[in-house]
Amino acid sequence: MRVLVEGSGGASGWPEPGCRCASCLRQAAAGNARERSIIVVDNVVRIGVGDAGGTEEGAWAAAGYRVVRVADREVGGSGGWELTAPDGGRLLWAGGPGAVLEPAEGAAAYDVAFLDLLGDPAQLGWLRARGLITGVTDTRVAFADHRVPSEAELARRCGFWRVGRVGDGDVVSRPRSVQKDLDLGVGTRRVLVLGGARSGKSERAELRLAGEPEVTYVATGPDGAGRAVGGKIDAEWAARVAAHRARRPAWWRTAETTDLAGVLRTACGAVLIDGIGTWLAAVMDECGAWDGDAAGRARLAARTAGLVGAWRQVSAYVVAVSDETGLGVVPATSAGRLFRDELGRLNRALAAESEESELVVAGRVLSLGDL
């Protein structure tokens, strides 16, 4: 199967005509341009945004191509197309920006897939979990547009989703090939994502793992039902927890525990820890370490050393979220200063044992680079 990419941008291309957003202006200033997404398969079947070349599904049957509609998991979504070539090669195409595809039960794996991962990257993990996107599938991002800040950020996302970018005029040729490793990103097992309150650090961590077929979300803080303030349930905290749950893919598993070392020693697939700050606060409670006495500090040191040791030897792909507390005002209490100092030391130890570390500031992501 040979796929010519006539256009690789969104419904109106990228930059979008007349759009003054930062992404489109940045794209134009760099001299980059993507036309609306259109592909041509084997110089026979032409598929564009929202259609299949404007023809009926059986129009290419005489040439040996079978093209059928694929349902959308979202109500009112555009769906997509599934193409089977005469040689048996299979292609999946999202019908347009916002499409979240749901192939029929029992569908075979695809050789080539073009997905709108800027709209819903978690569909990639769902398709991988069902065995429809495999190690031999050549998966590409369709409809690249101003939903991503820049080409550089698009490249970063493709890297941790383990999919390819295409540009206008590129050719994708997918012979059946040797199985590729889909366990984790090349050379990456540990990622530490730092940021302040409401910085977007949790969303960034979730985005990194959206393409994984098997994810365990480790919640280290209380769920809200068991957290009380002044004898009453903390409704604001419960609302935060509910928002996090609603944002996560429904098929992710959730574990609520402070035994992070135990989780890391036995984990498989991918693990998201959110977060290290709430874990540290809970463990300081468990160790009786808030007043700074020697025994409590020794117990705390043993727990943090156990976490760092398990992090160093983990075999799963793990992304951890932690608070960057050292940039604010000096806490007014000794307990606050103790927590700040302990978290700073723990962040430093975890970052030293991580292949990647990022700092999220006001939703902008800064790579902390190599050691």
C-alpha positions in Angstrom: 0.0 0.0 0.0 1.3 3.4 -1.0 -0.2 6.5 0.5 0.5 10.0 -0.9 -0.2 12.8 1.5 -1.5 15.6 -0.6 -2.2 17.7 2.5 -1.6 17.2 6.2 -3.2 20.2 7.9 -6.6 20.8 9.5 -9.9 21.5 7.8 -8.6 24.9 6.7 -4.9 24.1 6.8 -2.2 25.4 9.1 -1.8 28.4 9.3 -5.5 28.9 8.9 -6.3 31.7 6.5 -7.2 34.9 8.4 -6.4 33.4 11.8 -4.3 35.6 14.1 -3.7 33.1 16.9 -0.1 32.6 18.2 0.2 29.2 16.6 -0.8 30.3 13.1 1.4 33.4 13.3 4.3 31.3 14.5 3.7 28.8 11.7 3.6 31.6 9.1 6.7 33.3 10.5 8.6 30.0 10.2 7.6 29.6 6.6 5.7 26.4 7.3 2.4 25.7 5.6 0.1 22.6 5.6 -2.8 22.3 3.3 -6.1 20.6 4.4 -5.6 16.8 4.9 -6.1 14.7 1.8 -4.5 11.3 1.1 -4.4 9.2 -2.1 -4.0 5.5 -1.8 -2.2 3.7 -4.7 -3.1 6.5 -7.1 -6.7 5.1 -6.9 -8.6 6.2 -3.8 -8.6 9.8 -2.8 -9.9 10.6 0.7 -10.2 14.1 2.1 -11.6 15.9 5.2 -15.1 14.8 6.0 -15.6 12.5 3.0 -14.2 9.7 1.0 -13.5 11.6 -2.2 -17.2 12.6 -2.4 -18.2 9.2 -3.7 -20.2 6.2 -2.3 -18.6 3.6 -0.2 -18.6 0.9 -3.0 -17.3 3.2 -5.8 -13.8 1.6 -5.8 -15.0 -2.0 -5.6 -14.3 -2.6 -9.3 -10.7 -1.7 -8.7 -10.5 -4.1 -5.8 -10.7 -1.6 -2.9 -13.2 -1.8 -0.1 -14.0 1.4 1.7 -16.5 1.5 4.5 -17.5 4.0 7.1 -16.2 3.8 10.7 -18.4 5.0 13.6 -17.4 7.9 15.9 -17.3 7.3 19.6 -18.6 10.9 20.1 -22.2 11.7 19.5 -22.4 13.8 16.3 -18.8 13.1 15.4 -17.7 12.8 11.8 -16.4 9.2 12.1 -14.0 8.0 9.5 -13.1 5.4 6.9 -11.6 2.0 6.7 -10.0 0.9 3.5 -8.9 -2.6 2.5 -6.6 -2.8 -0.6 -6.5 -5.6 -3.1 -3.4 -7.0 -1.4 -5.1 -7.1 2.0 -3.5 -4.0 3.4 -5.7 -2.1 5.8 -5.9 1.7 6.4 -7.8 3.7 9.0 -8.6 7.4 8.3 -10.2 9.9 10.6 -13.0 11.8 8.9 -11.9 15.2 10.1 -10.8 17.2 13.1 -12.5 15.9 16.3 -13.1 12.4 15.0 -12.7 9.7 17.7 -12.9 6.4 15.8 -14.6 3.2 17.0 -14.0 0.4 14.5 -16.5 -2.5 14.6 -16.0 -5.4 17.0 -13.8 -8.0 15.5 -12.0 -5.7 13.1 -8.5 -6.7 12.1 -5.4 -4.7 12.9 -4.5 -1.8 10.6 -1.3 -1.4 8.5 -1.6 2.3 8.3 -3.6 4.7 10.4 -4.2 8.5 10.2 -5.8 9.8 13.4 -6.7 13.1 14.9 -4.5 12.9 17.9 -4.6 16.6 18.6 -8.3 16.3 19.3 -8.3 13.1 21.4 -4.9 11.5 21.9 -6.4 8.9 24.2 -8.1 7.1 21.2 -4.6 5.9 20.3 -4.2 4.1 23.6 -7.8 2.7 23.3 -7.0 1.3 19.7 -3.7 -0.1 20.9 -5.5 -1.8 23.9 -7.9 -3.5 21.4 -5.1 -4.7 19.2 -6.1 -2.5 16.2 -3.0 -0.4 16.3 0.0 -2.7 16.7 3.8 -2.7 16.4 3.5 -3.1 12.6 1.0 -0.2 12.2 2.4 3.0 10.7 0.4 5.5 12.7 0.4 9.2 11.6 -1.1 12.4 13.0 -3.7 13.8 10.7 -5.2 17.3 10.7 -2.1 19.1 12.2 -3.3 22.7 12.9 -3.4 25.4 15.5 -4.6 23.2 18.3 -0.9 22.6 18.9 1.4 25.6 19.6 4.1 24.8 17.1 5.7 22.2 14.9 8.3 21.6 17.6 5.6 20.7 20.2 3.9 18.5 17.6 7.2 16.7 17.1 7.6 16.2 20.9 4.1 14.8 21.2 4.6 12.4 18.3 7.8 11.3 20.1 6.1 10.3 23.3 3.0 8.9 21.6 5.4 6.9 19.3 3.7 7.9 16.1 4.9 9.7 12.9 4.5 13.1 11.5 3.8 13.7 7.8 4.0 16.8 5.7 2.4 17.8 2.4 3.8 15.6 -0.4 5.1 12.9 1.8 4.6 9.2 0.9 3.8 6.5 3.4 4.6 3.0 2.2 3.7 0.3 4.7 5.0 -3.2 3.8 4.2 -5.8 6.4 7.2 -5.7 8.6 8.9 -6.9 11.8 7.0 -6.1 15.0 8.2 -2.9 16.6 8.5 -2.4 20.3 5.5 -0.5 21.6 6.4 -0.9 25.3 7.8 2.6 25.8 9.5 5.6 24.2 13.0 5.0 23.1 15.4 5.2 26.1 12.7 6.5 28.4 11.3 4.8 31.5 11.1 7.6 34.0 9.7 11.1 33.5 9.3 13.7 36.2 6.8 16.6 35.5 7.2 19.6 37.8 5.0 22.6 38.1 3.2 25.0 40.5 -0.5 25.0 41.4 -2.8 25.1 38.3 0.2 25.1 36.0 -1.1 22.3 33.8 1.4 19.7 35.0 -1.2 17.0 35.5 -2.6 17.5 32.1 0.9 17.3 30.6 1.6 14.0 32.3 -1.8 12.6 31.1 -1.0 13.8 27.6 2.3 12.0 27.7 0.6 8.7 28.5 -2.5 9.1 26.3 -1.2 6.6 23.7 -0.4 3.8 26.1 -2.7 0.7 26.0 -2.2 -0.1 29.7 -2.1 2.7 32.3 -2.3 2.6 36.1 -3.1 5.9 37.6 -1.8 6.1 41.1 -3.6 8.7 43.3 -1.6 9.5 46.3 -4.1 11.9 47.9 -7.5 11.4 49.6 -10.5 11.1 47.3 -12.5 13.8 49.0 -15.0 11.6 50.7 -12.5 10.8 53.4 -11.1 14.4 53.7 -12.7 16.6 56.2 -12.2 20.3 57.2 -13.8 21.4 60.5 -15.7 18.2 60.7 -17.2 18.6 57.2 -16.4 16.9 53.9 -14.0 19.1 51.9 -16.2 19.7 48.9 -13.6 21.8 47.0 -11.1 19.0 47.2 -13.7 16.4 46.2 -14.5 18.6 43.1 -10.8 18.7 42.2 -10.6 14.9 42.4 -13.8 14.5 40.3 -12.3 16.8 37.6 -9.2 14.7 37.4 -11.2 11.5 37.1 -13.4 12.9 34.4 -10.3 13.9 32.4 -8.7 10.5 32.5 -9.6 7.8 29.9 -12.2 5.4 31.3 -10.1 2.3 30.7 -7.2 3.4 32.9 -6.9 1.6 36.2 -6.8 3.6 39.4 -4.9 2.7 42.5 -5.2 4.9 45.7 -2.1 4.2 47.8 0.9 5.7 49.5 3.0 2.5 48.9 4.7 4.0 45.8 7.8 1.8 46.2 5.6 -1.3 46.2 3.7 -0.1 43.1 6.9 0.6 41.2 8.5 -2.8 42.1 5.6 -4.7 40.6 4.3 -2.3 37.9 3.9 -3.3 34.3 2.7 -1.2 31.3 2.6 2.5 32.1 2.1 4.2 35.5 1.1 7.8 36.2 1.8 9.0 39.8 -0.1 12.2 40.8 1.5 13.3 42.8 4.7 13.3 44.7 3.7 16.3 46.9 0.5 14.7 48.2 2.4 11.4 48.7 5.1 13.2 50.8 2.4 15.0 52.9 0.7 11.7 53.6 3.9 9.9 54.4 5.0 12.7 56.8 1.7 12.1 58.6 2.4 8.3 58.7 5.9 8.8 60.0 5.1 11.5 62.5 7.7 13.7 60.9 6.0 17.1 61.0 7.5 18.3 64.3 11.0 17.5 63.1 12.0 15.0 65.8 14.8 12.6 65.0 12.8 9.4 65.0 10.1 10.8 62.7 12.8 12.2 60.4 14.6 8.8 60.3 11.3 7.0 59.3 10.7 9.6 56.6 14.2 9.3 55.3 13.7 5.5 55.0 10.4 5.9 53.0 11.8 8.5 50.6 15.0 6.4 50.1 12.7 3.4 49.3 10.8 5.4 46.8 13.9 6.7 45.0 15.4 3.2 45.0 12.3 1.7 43.4 12.1 4.6 40.9 15.7 3.9 39.9 15.0 0.2 39.2 11.5 0.4 37.7 10.8 -1.7 34.7 7.5 0.0 33.7 7.1 3.3 31.9 6.4 5.8 34.7 5.5 9.5 34.7 5.3 11.3 38.0 3.8 14.7 38.8 5.3 16.8 41.5 4.9 20.3 42.9 7.7 22.9 42.4 7.5 24.7 45.8 10.8 26.4 45.9 9.9 29.4 43.8 7.3 30.9 46.1 7.4 32.8 49.4 9.1 31.3 52.4 6.5 29.4 54.4 5.5 31.1 57.7 5.6 27.9 59.8 8.4 25.4 60.6 6.2 22.5 59.3 5.7 24.4 56.0 9.4 25.0 55.7 10.1 21.3 56.5 7.7 20.1 53.8 9.2 22.5 51.2 12.7 21.4 52.0 11.9 17.7 52.0 9.9 18.0 48.7 12.8 19.9 47.1 15.3 17.2 48.1 13.0 14.4 46.8 12.3 16.2 43.5 16.0 16.6 43.0 16.7 12.9 43.7 13.9 11.7 41.4 15.1 14.1 38.6 18.6 12.7 38.9 17.3 9.2 38.2 15.0 10.3 35.3 15.6 10.2 31.6 13.4 13.2 31.2 12.3 16.1 33.4 9.9 18.9 32.5 8.8 22.1 34.2 5.3 23.4 33.4 4.8 27.1 33.9 1.5 28.7 33.0 0.8 25.8 30.7 4.1 26.2 28.9 6.5 23.2 29.0 10.2 23.7 29.5 12.5 20.7 29.1 15.1 20.6 31.9 17.6 19.0 29.5 20.1 16.3 30.0 22.2 15.8 33.1 
